[in-house]
Amino acid sequence: MEGSIQVSGSYELCCQYLHSCFSGNGATDKRKLVEILTTRKLQELRLIRQTYNALYNQDVLEILSNAQRKNPFARVVYLWMNEPKARDAEIVRAVLFGGNVDMNTLIEMVCSRPSLELQSVKQAYLSQYNSDIEQDVSLKSKGSFKEILLAILKSSCYYGGIVAMSMAMCDAKTLYEAMESGKSLDQKTMISILSQRSTGQLKAILVSYKQLYGHEFSKSLKRNKCGQFGKDLSVVIKCIQYPEKYFVKQLRRALQNGDCREVLIRIVITRSGIDIEEINNAFAAKTGWSIESLIRNMCNNSTDKATGYIAEFLVGLLKHH
């Protein structure tokens, strides 16, 4: 009983910091808030939201959502405290309807999530926006990527069951034949497999393909006979097979464009406690930098206090397990 009171008290303290920061006079030591929030797991964040509602009769996510328009630190806290499926749905919505569609980010959101998570994101998207994610992707994207991403979205309903290696071997052979049997790629067969296999099963197919033929499936797709469809499919396949490498590519692309803050925030927050360590290792192997050093550099190049708090928050999430 005493332990539960202590836990409840810690949630109340966190709520007091949140309230003072974003609904009060803003005088709270934000570093303390950073320290508290970045050590919390998803279930604890849910309990903090419930406690806040009980204490102040307000939805803390709504408060943070309103505050984020003027306060970039509030946006980072909002993204972290939100439910992952709702957060992903919101990011996808912003990509699709926030101006020019960033296909790289759309691929990241659709293809780096396991089928079960993607199915949850689709349901959250429908609930939040009264719109079907597949219809919106169909509306806002074009070309090969449109066809491929729609197949991946359809495949998310096959999230149950175990990975079948015998089926994976058969599918790997089918993919090989679809690539080698004619003068051009058999796109219909490939889309059929993509739309009927979970991401876990797809990964097993790709492992089987390399075992059978001695090289990655994505490498074969870059040949001239595979055309633009093959090149686009190769990008998607790499994201499914090696998501950590795709995240690194996203970061490096953003760095080349001059400002990686948005990509950095999205990747650290959405992958914290999942595969951020693998992403960090892959980033260091490719660049010689750690993601933490990248965050610190962002902070050092700014005189804005909010940027400093954001940097501390992201560094805290890098160490979150």
C-alpha positions as CSV (number, residue, x, y, z in Angstrom):
1,M,0.0,0.0,0.0
2,E,2.8,2.4,0.9
3,G,4.5,1.7,-2.4
4,S,1.4,2.6,-4.4
5,I,1.1,5.9,-2.4
6,Q,4.7,6.8,-3.3
7,V,4.0,6.0,-7.0
8,S,0.9,8.0,-7.0
9,G,2.7,10.9,-5.3
10,S,5.4,10.9,-8.0
11,Y,2.7,11.1,-10.7
12,E,1.1,14.0,-8.9
13,L,4.5,15.8,-8.7
14,C,5.0,15.3,-12.4
15,C,1.5,16.7,-13.0
16,Q,2.3,19.7,-10.9
17,Y,5.4,20.4,-13.0
18,L,3.4,20.0,-16.2
19,H,0.7,22.3,-14.9
20,S,3.1,25.0,-13.8
21,C,5.1,24.7,-17.1
22,F,2.3,24.9,-19.5
23,S,-0.8,26.2,-17.7
24,G,0.7,28.2,-14.9
25,N,3.3,30.9,-14.8
26,G,6.0,28.8,-16.5
27,A,8.4,29.3,-13.7
28,T,9.0,25.6,-13.1
29,D,12.5,24.2,-13.5
30,K,12.0,22.5,-16.9
31,R,15.1,20.4,-16.4
32,K,13.3,18.6,-13.5
33,L,10.4,17.9,-15.8
34,V,12.8,16.6,-18.4
35,E,14.3,14.3,-15.9
36,I,11.0,12.9,-14.7
37,L,9.3,12.4,-18.1
38,T,12.2,10.8,-20.0
39,T,12.5,8.0,-17.5
40,R,8.8,7.0,-17.8
41,K,7.5,4.1,-19.8
42,L,4.3,4.2,-21.8
43,Q,2.0,2.8,-19.1
44,E,3.4,5.4,-16.6
45,L,2.8,8.2,-19.1
46,R,-0.8,7.0,-19.4
47,L,-1.1,7.1,-15.6
48,I,0.3,10.6,-15.5
49,R,-2.3,11.7,-18.1
50,Q,-5.0,10.2,-16.0
51,T,-3.7,11.8,-12.8
52,Y,-3.5,15.2,-14.5
53,N,-7.1,14.9,-15.6
54,A,-8.2,13.9,-12.0
55,L,-6.2,16.8,-10.5
56,Y,-7.1,19.6,-12.9
57,N,-10.1,18.3,-14.8
58,Q,-8.2,18.9,-18.0
59,D,-6.6,16.8,-20.7
60,V,-2.9,17.5,-20.6
61,L,-2.4,16.4,-24.2
62,E,-4.9,19.1,-25.2
63,I,-3.0,21.7,-23.2
64,L,0.3,20.7,-24.7
65,S,-1.2,20.6,-28.2
66,N,-2.4,24.2,-27.8
67,A,0.9,25.3,-26.2
68,Q,3.0,23.8,-29.0
69,R,2.0,26.5,-31.4
70,K,4.2,29.0,-29.5
71,N,6.4,26.7,-27.5
72,P,8.6,24.2,-29.3
73,F,9.4,22.5,-26.0
74,A,5.7,21.8,-25.4
75,R,5.6,20.1,-28.8
76,V,8.3,17.6,-27.8
77,V,6.6,16.8,-24.5
78,Y,3.3,16.4,-26.4
79,L,4.8,14.0,-28.9
80,W,6.4,11.9,-26.1
81,M,3.3,11.8,-23.9
82,N,0.9,10.9,-26.7
83,E,-0.1,7.3,-27.5
84,P,2.3,5.9,-30.2
85,K,-0.5,4.9,-32.6
86,A,-2.1,8.4,-32.3
87,R,1.2,10.1,-32.7
88,D,2.0,8.1,-35.8
89,A,-1.4,8.8,-37.2
90,E,-0.9,12.5,-36.6
91,I,2.6,12.5,-38.2
92,V,1.2,10.7,-41.3
93,R,-1.7,13.2,-41.5
94,A,0.7,16.1,-41.4
95,V,2.9,14.5,-44.1
96,L,-0.1,14.0,-46.4
97,F,-1.9,17.3,-45.9
98,G,0.8,19.7,-44.7
99,G,1.9,20.9,-48.1
100,N,4.2,19.0,-50.5
101,V,4.1,15.3,-49.6
102,D,7.5,14.1,-48.2
103,M,7.6,10.6,-49.6
104,N,10.7,9.7,-47.6
105,T,8.9,10.4,-44.3
106,L,5.8,8.6,-45.5
107,I,7.8,5.5,-46.4
108,E,9.5,5.7,-42.9
109,M,6.1,5.8,-41.1
110,V,4.5,3.1,-43.2
111,C,7.4,0.7,-43.7
112,S,9.3,0.8,-40.4
113,R,6.4,-0.3,-38.2
114,P,5.5,-4.0,-37.6
115,S,2.1,-5.0,-39.1
116,L,0.4,-5.0,-35.7
117,E,1.5,-1.4,-35.0
118,L,0.6,-0.3,-38.5
119,Q,-2.9,-1.8,-38.1
120,S,-3.3,0.2,-34.9
121,V,-2.1,3.4,-36.6
122,K,-4.7,2.9,-39.4
123,Q,-7.5,2.5,-36.7
124,A,-6.2,5.6,-34.9
125,Y,-6.1,7.6,-38.1
126,L,-9.7,6.7,-38.9
127,S,-10.8,7.6,-35.4
128,Q,-9.0,10.9,-35.3
129,Y,-9.7,12.2,-38.8
130,N,-12.8,10.2,-39.9
131,S,-10.8,9.3,-42.9
132,D,-9.2,6.1,-44.3
133,I,-5.4,6.2,-44.4
134,E,-5.3,4.1,-47.6
135,Q,-7.6,6.4,-49.4
136,D,-5.6,9.4,-48.4
137,V,-2.3,7.8,-49.4
138,S,-3.9,7.0,-52.7
139,L,-5.1,10.6,-53.1
140,K,-1.8,12.3,-52.2
141,S,0.9,10.0,-53.6
142,K,1.6,8.8,-57.1
143,G,3.6,6.5,-59.3
144,S,5.2,3.3,-58.1
145,F,5.4,4.4,-54.5
146,K,1.7,4.8,-54.3
147,E,1.1,1.2,-55.5
148,I,3.8,-0.2,-53.2
149,L,2.7,1.7,-50.0
150,L,-0.9,0.8,-50.5
151,A,0.2,-2.9,-50.7
152,I,2.1,-2.5,-47.4
153,L,-0.9,-0.8,-45.8
154,K,-3.2,-3.6,-46.9
155,S,-0.8,-6.3,-45.6
156,S,-1.0,-4.9,-42.1
157,C,-4.2,-6.9,-41.5
158,Y,-2.0,-10.1,-41.6
159,Y,-0.4,-9.3,-38.3
160,G,-1.3,-12.5,-36.4
161,G,0.3,-15.9,-36.4
162,I,3.9,-17.0,-36.5
163,V,6.4,-16.6,-39.3
164,A,6.4,-19.6,-41.6
165,M,9.8,-20.3,-43.0
166,S,8.6,-22.8,-45.5
167,M,6.2,-20.3,-47.0
168,A,9.0,-17.7,-47.0
169,M,11.2,-20.0,-49.1
170,C,8.4,-20.5,-51.6
171,D,7.7,-16.7,-51.8
172,A,11.4,-16.0,-52.3
173,K,11.4,-18.3,-55.3
174,T,8.3,-16.6,-56.6
175,L,10.0,-13.2,-56.3
176,Y,13.0,-14.5,-58.1
177,E,10.9,-15.9,-61.0
178,A,8.9,-12.6,-61.1
179,M,12.2,-10.8,-61.6
180,E,14.0,-13.2,-64.0
181,S,11.3,-14.9,-66.1
182,G,10.6,-12.1,-68.5
183,K,12.2,-9.1,-70.1
184,S,10.8,-6.9,-67.3
185,L,9.7,-7.1,-63.8
186,D,6.4,-9.0,-63.0
187,Q,5.0,-6.1,-60.9
188,K,1.6,-7.7,-60.3
189,T,3.1,-10.8,-58.6
190,M,5.4,-8.6,-56.4
191,I,2.5,-6.4,-55.3
192,S,0.4,-9.5,-54.6
193,I,3.0,-10.8,-52.2
194,L,3.6,-7.4,-50.5
195,S,-0.1,-7.0,-49.9
196,Q,-0.7,-10.5,-48.4
197,R,2.3,-10.9,-46.0
198,S,2.9,-9.3,-42.7
199,T,6.2,-7.3,-42.3
200,G,7.5,-10.2,-40.1
201,Q,6.8,-12.6,-42.9
202,L,8.3,-10.3,-45.5
203,K,11.5,-10.1,-43.5
204,A,11.6,-13.9,-43.5
205,I,11.2,-13.9,-47.3
206,L,14.1,-11.5,-47.7
207,V,16.3,-13.7,-45.5
208,S,15.3,-16.8,-47.5
209,Y,16.0,-14.9,-50.8
210,K,19.6,-14.2,-49.7
211,Q,20.1,-17.8,-48.6
212,L,18.9,-19.1,-51.9
213,Y,20.5,-16.7,-54.3
214,G,23.5,-15.3,-52.4
215,H,22.6,-11.6,-52.6
216,E,20.0,-9.2,-51.3
217,F,16.6,-8.9,-53.1
218,S,16.9,-5.1,-53.0
219,K,20.2,-5.3,-54.9
220,S,18.6,-7.1,-57.8
221,L,15.8,-4.5,-58.1
222,K,18.3,-1.8,-59.1
223,R,19.0,-3.4,-62.5
224,N,17.8,-1.6,-65.7
225,K,15.2,-4.3,-66.5
226,C,13.4,-3.5,-63.2
227,G,12.8,0.1,-64.1
228,Q,11.5,2.9,-61.8
229,F,9.2,0.4,-60.1
230,G,12.2,-1.7,-59.1
231,K,14.2,1.3,-57.8
232,D,11.2,2.5,-55.7
233,L,10.5,-1.0,-54.4
234,S,14.2,-1.3,-53.4
235,V,13.8,1.8,-51.2
236,V,10.8,0.3,-49.5
237,I,12.3,-3.1,-49.1
238,K,15.4,-1.6,-47.4
239,C,13.2,0.3,-45.0
240,I,11.4,-2.9,-44.0
241,Q,14.5,-5.0,-43.8
242,Y,16.9,-2.6,-42.2
243,P,14.9,0.2,-40.6
244,E,17.8,1.5,-38.6
245,K,19.7,2.2,-41.8
246,Y,16.7,4.0,-43.3
247,F,16.5,6.3,-40.2
248,V,20.2,7.1,-40.6
249,K,19.6,8.0,-44.2
250,Q,16.8,10.3,-43.1
251,L,19.1,12.0,-40.7
252,R,21.9,12.4,-43.1
253,R,19.5,13.7,-45.8
254,A,18.2,16.3,-43.4
255,L,21.7,17.3,-42.4
256,Q,22.6,17.9,-46.0
257,N,19.5,20.1,-46.4
258,G,20.8,22.2,-43.5
259,D,18.3,21.6,-40.7
260,C,17.9,18.1,-39.2
261,R,15.9,19.3,-36.0
262,E,12.5,18.0,-37.1
263,V,13.8,14.7,-38.3
264,L,15.9,14.3,-35.2
265,I,13.0,15.0,-32.9
266,R,10.7,12.6,-34.8
267,I,13.2,9.7,-34.9
268,V,14.4,10.0,-31.3
269,I,10.8,10.3,-29.9
270,T,9.2,7.5,-32.0
271,R,12.1,5.1,-31.7
272,S,13.1,5.6,-28.0
273,G,12.9,2.3,-26.2
274,I,12.5,0.4,-29.5
275,D,15.6,0.6,-31.7
276,I,17.2,3.9,-31.0
277,E,20.4,2.2,-29.9
278,E,20.7,0.3,-33.2
279,I,20.0,3.6,-35.1
280,N,22.7,5.4,-33.0
281,N,25.2,2.6,-33.7
282,A,24.4,2.7,-37.5
283,F,24.7,6.5,-37.5
284,A,28.1,6.4,-35.7
285,A,29.3,3.7,-38.1
286,K,28.3,5.9,-41.1
287,T,29.3,9.3,-39.9
288,G,31.7,9.0,-36.9
289,W,29.2,11.0,-34.8
290,S,26.8,9.8,-32.2
291,I,23.2,11.0,-32.2
292,E,23.9,12.6,-28.8
293,S,26.7,14.6,-30.3
294,L,24.4,15.7,-33.1
295,I,21.8,16.8,-30.5
296,R,24.4,18.7,-28.5
297,N,25.6,20.4,-31.6
298,M,22.1,21.6,-32.4
299,C,21.9,23.0,-28.9
300,N,25.3,24.7,-29.1
301,N,24.3,26.5,-32.3
302,S,21.3,28.1,-30.7
303,T,20.8,30.8,-28.1
304,D,17.1,29.8,-27.6
305,K,16.4,28.3,-24.1
306,A,13.7,26.1,-25.5
307,T,16.3,24.4,-27.8
308,G,18.4,23.6,-24.8
309,Y,15.5,21.9,-23.0
310,I,14.6,20.0,-26.2
311,A,18.2,18.8,-26.5
312,E,18.2,17.6,-22.8
313,F,14.8,15.8,-23.5
314,L,16.1,14.0,-26.5
315,V,19.4,13.0,-24.8
316,G,17.3,11.6,-22.0
317,L,15.2,9.6,-24.5
318,L,18.4,8.2,-26.1
319,K,19.1,6.5,-22.7
320,H,15.4,5.4,-22.2
321,H,14.9,1.6,-22.0
